[in-house]
Amino acid sequence: MARHGPGEAHVTEPKKLEIVMASPEAVPFAKTGGLADVAGALPRALRARGHRVRLVIPYYGCILKGGVRAADTGISVSIAISNRLETAHLWESSLEDGTPVSLLRNDAYYDRPELYGTAGGDYHDNAERFCFFARAIVAMLKRTSAAPDILHCHDWQTGLVCPLLKVVERDTPIFGRTGVVFTIHNLAYQGLFWHYDMHLTGLPWSVFVPDGIEFYGKINLLKAGIVYSDAITTVSRRYSEEIQGPELGCGLAGVLRRRRGDLHGILNGADYRQWDPANDPHIAERYTADTLDGKRRCKEDLLGAYGLSLPPGTPLVGMVGRMADQKGYDLIAAALPRLLESGIAIVILGKGEEKYQRLLRRLAKGRPDRLGVKIAFDNAIAHKVEAGADYYLMPSLYEPCGLNQIYSLRYGTVPIVRATGGLDDTVTPYDPATGAGNGFKFGPYTAEALHDAVVRAIAIFEREPDWTRIRRNAMACDFSWDRAAREYERVYLAAVSSALGRGGGGGRA
């Protein structure tokens, strides 16, 4: 709609869209990783901009038992799976801002201890569980005649939705104006299943070809989303470029390069209602860029939580997250003894691969004066690390987006990161000559490069004017969800135009 008064130029407002967002998880309902944060926050940001948004997720056992308020609508759909009918019952809930949430209930599939598998491995029937989920989404939209302007699908668990709309339902009138957007959160997880599961998909065999969903003789549900969507997004600009190359392309680089004109890198946002030192209930003293003295009290509190007593003026480095190769823990293992000798102390919080848990426990016993390790995930302590550390370390092998470096910037905790993915997009090297920059980066994936970056960072810690400047620069950064929502608006409008231009049907190979 255009609005203008006498003598004023026309101001064009973005079209208000009907959006259905399909995700295998979303906060506050069910979470295993950052995908849930995105799926829980982006709908709120889009709704705040005037769009009508509905979130769709499975009705997991953790939701059933978690005290979430939900109502049975009495609406259901049945899907033919493996010579039997499986039924999805539609339940309704909402996010705290009122955004409606559709919960697709089938207890045989989703009332389990975990979302995707146990410590022993993935559930054996994940292909069936998430083919059913995707097919139920499409069937439910048809059942309720509620086709949206945009159907936004997240990760491999919803990838099948894209060819269902663009191939199976291409001539269904209600989907003729629906644009399909597919977001890749981590290309390494693709939903690969043997070709004998093809009957679960509801797709014709004509799509089981190299230009379709076939991948070295297997079904690839992530590839299905890439090939048959109108637009593709990833969670940072740099990652969208990296996955088009052989190193991080995970076998799909060629497919992504063919669709590069429809591939967009949109950096995730941060939920500043939860992650802001000005109003954080978990930290010892709240503070802002103008009241940085409060950070000293937070550092004392963090050291107390880890039982560390440091000489005054000792730089403190924090780490929070999954202990895995992807997060650079092999570099940490190689560099840690030398890092501790450089005069810093380190606190680490997280869980993950047993080899790293054992190693860190052993190293902490050897250096209890400089290294604190908690093998756990504790949300309150995670906030204390963000507020109390001087630096935040993320030496990831690859990082599609990363959120902790974004949180750290808001807390004035200077990030030291490897220049990859979203880390490269959000951290700018500090330049003492100009006073510009918000952190430190290194390129080569080596312990030596990591050590050198830490040494450069410590040098700034010793110079009070630079130290104050870099922290204030960091806290001035804005990675709000409103910024991301504006970028998604542009992608959505392009996807709608693409769908209309092709008459609403057909995918791209």
Residue pairs with C-beta under 8 A, 6 or more apart in sequence:
1 12
1 13
2 10
2 11
2 12
2 13
3 10
3 11
3 13
4 10
4 11
14 49
14 489
14 493
15 493
16 50
16 51
16 52
17 51
17 52
17 148
17 149
17 150
17 489
17 492
17 496
18 51
18 52
18 148
18 149
18 150
19 43
19 46
19 51
19 52
19 53
19 54
19 148
19 149
19 150
19 151
19 152
19 492
20 53
20 54
20 56
20 137
20 141
20 146
20 148
20 150
20 151
20 152
21 39
21 42
21 43
21 53
21 54
21 55
21 56
21 152
21 154
22 56
22 57
22 134
22 137
22 151
22 152
22 153
22 154
22 158
22 161
23 35
23 36
23 38
23 39
23 55
23 56
23 57
23 153
23 154
23 155
23 157
23 158
24 35
24 57
24 58
24 115
24 116
24 130
24 133
24 154
24 155
24 157
24 158
25 31
25 32
25 33
25 35
25 36
25 39
25 57
25 115
26 36
26 39
26 40
26 55
26 57
26 101
27 36
27 37
27 39
27 40
27 41
28 40
28 68
28 95
28 96
29 40
29 57
29 60
29 62
29 63
29 66
29 68
29 93
29 101
29 103
30 36
30 57
30 58
30 60
30 62
30 63
30 115
31 37
32 114
32 115
32 116
33 185
34 185
34 235
34 268
34 401
34 403
35 154
35 155
35 185
37 268
37 271
37 403
38 154
38 183
38 185
38 235
38 268
39 55
39 57
39 154
40 55
40 95
41 269
41 271
41 481
42 269
42 481
42 484
42 485
42 488
43 53
43 54
43 55
43 95
43 99
44 95
44 97
44 99
44 481
45 269
45 480
45 481
45 482
45 484
45 485
46 53
46 485
46 488
46 489
47 53
47 97
47 98
47 99
48 97
48 482
48 485
49 482
49 485
49 486
49 489
51 489
53 99
54 99
54 100
54 101
54 102
54 148
55 95
55 99
55 100
55 101
55 102
56 101
56 102
56 104
56 137
56 140
57 101
57 102
57 103
57 104
58 103
58 104
58 105
58 106
58 109
58 110
58 129
58 133
59 70
59 89
59 91
59 103
59 104
59 105
59 106
59 110
60 110
60 111
60 112
60 115
61 107
61 110
61 111
61 112
61 113
62 115
63 70
63 103
64 107
64 111
68 93
69 93
70 91
70 92
70 93
70 103
71 91
71 92
71 93
72 89
72 90
72 91
73 90
73 91
73 92
75 89
75 90
75 140
75 143
75 144
76 87
76 88
76 89
76 90
77 87
77 88
77 90
77 136
77 139
77 140
77 143
78 85
78 86
78 87
78 88
79 85
79 86
79 87
79 88
79 132
79 135
79 136
79 139
79 202
80 202
81 128
81 131
81 132
81 200
82 128
82 199
82 200
86 106
86 108
86 109
86 132
87 106
88 104
88 105
88 106
88 132
88 136
88 139
88 140
89 104
89 105
89 106
90 102
90 103
90 104
90 105
90 140
91 102
91 103
91 104
91 105
92 100
92 101
92 102
92 103
93 100
93 101
93 103
94 100
94 101
95 101
102 140
104 133
104 136
104 137
104 140
106 132
106 136
109 125
109 128
109 129
109 132
109 133
110 129
112 123
116 122
116 123
116 126
117 123
117 126
123 129
126 191
126 193
127 191
127 193
127 197
127 200
127 219
128 197
128 200
130 156
130 157
130 158
130 160
130 191
130 221
131 160
131 197
131 200
131 201
131 202
132 200
133 157
133 158
134 157
134 158
134 159
134 160
134 161
134 164
135 160
135 164
135 201
135 202
137 158
137 161
138 161
138 164
138 165
138 168
138 169
141 147
141 148
141 151
141 174
141 175
142 169
142 172
142 174
145 174
147 174
147 175
147 177
147 178
148 178
149 177
149 178
149 179
149 492
149 496
150 178
150 179
150 180
150 181
150 492
150 495
150 496
151 161
151 165
151 178
151 179
151 180
151 181
152 181
152 182
152 183
152 488
152 492
153 159
153 161
153 162
153 180
153 181
153 182
153 183
153 225
153 229
154 182
154 183
154 185
155 183
155 184
155 185
155 186
155 189
155 222
156 189
156 190
156 191
156 221
156 222
156 225
157 191
157 221
158 182
158 225
159 182
159 191
159 221
159 222
159 223
159 224
159 225
159 226
160 201
160 203
160 221
160 224
160 225
161 180
161 225
162 180
162 182
162 224
162 225
162 227
162 228
162 229
162 507
163 201
163 203
163 207
163 212
163 213
163 224
163 227
163 228
163 507
164 202
164 203
165 175
165 178
165 180
165 228
166 180
166 228
166 229
166 505
166 506
166 507
167 203
167 204
167 207
167 228
167 505
167 506
167 507
168 202
168 203
168 204
169 175
170 504
170 505
170 506
171 505
175 504
176 499
176 503
176 504
176 505
177 496
177 499
177 500
177 504
178 499
178 504
179 230
179 231
179 492
179 494
179 495
179 496
179 497
179 498
179 499
180 228
180 229
180 230
180 231
180 495
180 499
181 229
181 230
181 231
181 232
181 233
181 488
181 491
181 492
181 495
182 225
182 226
182 229
182 231
182 232
182 233
183 232
183 233
183 234
183 235
184 222
184 225
184 226
184 232
184 233
184 234
184 235
184 243
184 400
185 234
185 235
185 400
185 401
186 400
187 222
187 234
187 243
187 248
187 249
187 250
187 252
187 400
188 250
188 326
189 222
190 215
190 220
190 221
190 222
190 223
190 250
190 252
191 219
191 220
191 221
191 222
192 215
192 218
192 219
192 220
192 221
193 218
193 219
193 221
194 218
194 219
195 208
195 214
195 217
195 218
195 219
197 219
198 205
198 208
198 219
201 213
201 219
203 213
206 212
207 213
207 224
208 214
208 219
211 227
211 509
212 224
212 227
212 507
212 509
213 219
213 220
213 221
213 223
213 224
213 227
214 220
215 223
215 251
215 252
216 251
220 252
222 252
223 252
223 255
225 232
226 232
226 252
226 255
226 256
226 259
227 255
227 259
227 507
227 508
227 509
228 507
228 508
229 262
229 495
229 507
230 262
230 494
230 495
230 496
230 498
230 499
231 262
231 264
231 491
231 492
231 494
231 495
231 498
232 256
232 259
232 262
232 263
232 264
233 240
233 263
233 264
233 265
233 266
233 488
233 491
234 240
234 243
234 263
234 264
234 265
234 266
234 400
235 265
235 266
235 267
235 268
235 400
235 401
235 422
236 265
236 266
236 267
236 268
236 400
236 401
236 402
236 421
236 422
236 424
236 425
236 426
237 265
237 266
237 267
237 425
238 265
238 420
238 421
238 422
238 424
238 425
239 248
239 265
239 398
239 399
239 400
239 401
239 421
239 422
240 263
240 264
240 265
241 265
242 248
242 398
242 420
242 421
243 249
243 250
243 252
243 253
243 256
244 253
244 256
244 257
244 260
244 263
245 253
246 253
248 398
249 256
256 263
258 508
258 509
259 508
262 494
262 498
262 508
264 487
264 491
265 425
266 484
266 487
266 488
266 491
267 401
267 422
267 425
267 426
267 479
267 484
268 401
268 403
268 406
268 422
268 479
268 484
269 479
269 480
269 481
269 482
269 483
269 484
269 485
270 403
270 406
270 407
270 410
270 479
270 480
270 481
271 481
272 410
272 480
275 383
275 386
275 407
275 410
275 411
276 410
277 283
277 286
277 287
277 288
277 294
277 295
277 298
277 386
277 387
277 410
277 411
277 412
278 286
278 287
278 288
279 286
280 286
280 383
280 387
282 379
282 380
282 383
282 384
282 387
283 298
283 301
283 383
283 384
283 387
283 388
284 297
284 298
284 300
284 301
284 384
284 387
284 388
285 294
285 295
285 297
285 298
285 301
286 294
287 293
287 294
287 295
287 298
287 387
287 412
288 294
288 475
289 412
289 471
289 472
289 475
289 476
292 412
292 468
292 471
292 472
295 387
295 388
295 411
295 412
298 384
298 387
298 388
299 316
299 388
299 389
299 390
300 388
301 384
301 388
302 316
302 318
302 347
302 384
302 385
302 387
302 388
302 389
303 309
303 310
303 316
303 388
305 381
305 384
306 347
306 372
306 374
307 368
307 372
308 345
308 347
308 368
308 369
308 370
308 372
309 369
310 316
310 345
310 369
310 370
314 343
314 344
314 345
315 343
315 344
315 345
315 390
315 391
315 457
315 458
315 461
316 344
316 345
316 346
316 347
316 388
316 389
316 390
316 391
317 339
317 344
317 345
317 346
317 347
317 389
317 390
317 391
317 392
317 393
317 416
317 454
318 346
318 347
318 348
318 349
318 385
318 386
318 388
318 389
318 391
318 392
318 393
318 413
319 332
319 346
319 347
319 348
319 349
319 350
319 385
319 392
319 393
319 394
320 348
320 349
320 350
320 382
320 385
320 386
320 404
321 327
321 349
321 350
321 404
322 350
322 351
322 352
323 329
323 350
323 351
323 352
323 353
323 356
323 357
323 360
324 352
324 353
324 356
325 353
325 397
326 396
326 397
326 398
326 399
327 352
327 394
327 395
327 396
327 397
328 394
328 395
328 396
328 397
328 418
328 445
328 450
329 352
329 353
329 356
331 395
331 445
331 446
331 447
331 450
332 393
332 395
332 450
333 356
333 359
334 447
335 447
335 448
335 450
335 451
336 346
336 363
336 371
337 363
338 447
338 451
339 346
339 450
339 451
339 454
340 346
340 367
340 370
340 371
342 451
342 454
342 455
342 458
343 458
344 370
344 391
344 454
344 458
345 369
345 370
345 371
345 372
346 370
346 371
346 372
346 393
347 371
347 372
347 373
347 374
347 385
347 389
348 360
348 371
348 372
348 373
348 374
349 374
349 376
349 377
349 378
349 381
349 382
349 385
350 374
350 375
350 376
350 377
351 357
351 375
351 376
351 377
357 375
360 371
360 373
360 375
361 373
361 375
363 371
363 373
364 371
364 372
364 373
374 381
385 392
386 392
386 404
386 407
386 408
386 411
386 413
387 411
387 413
389 408
389 413
390 413
390 414
390 461
391 413
391 414
391 415
391 416
391 454
391 457
391 461
392 404
392 405
392 408
392 413
392 414
392 415
392 416
393 415
393 416
393 417
393 454
394 402
394 404
394 405
394 415
394 416
394 417
394 418
394 423
395 416
395 417
395 418
395 442
395 450
396 402
396 417
396 418
396 420
396 421
396 423
397 418
397 420
397 445
398 420
398 421
399 417
399 418
399 420
399 421
399 422
399 423
400 421
400 422
401 421
401 422
402 417
402 421
402 422
402 423
402 426
405 415
405 417
405 422
405 423
405 426
405 427
405 439
406 426
406 477
406 479
408 414
408 415
408 474
409 415
409 426
409 438
409 439
409 474
409 475
409 477
409 479
410 474
410 475
410 477
411 475
412 471
412 472
412 474
412 475
413 474
414 430
414 438
414 439
414 440
414 457
414 460
414 470
414 471
414 474
415 423
415 426
415 427
415 438
415 439
415 440
415 474
416 439
416 440
416 441
416 442
416 453
416 454
416 457
417 423
417 424
417 427
417 439
417 440
417 441
417 442
418 441
418 442
418 443
418 445
418 450
419 427
419 441
419 442
419 443
423 441
424 441
426 477
426 479
427 438
427 439
427 440
427 441
428 436
428 437
428 438
428 439
429 437
429 439
429 440
429 441
430 436
430 437
430 438
430 439
430 440
430 460
430 466
430 470
430 473
431 437
432 460
432 463
432 466
435 466
435 469
435 473
436 473
437 470
437 473
438 470
438 473
438 474
438 477
439 470
439 474
440 453
440 454
440 456
440 457
441 453
442 449
442 450
442 452
442 453
443 449
460 466
460 467
460 470
461 467
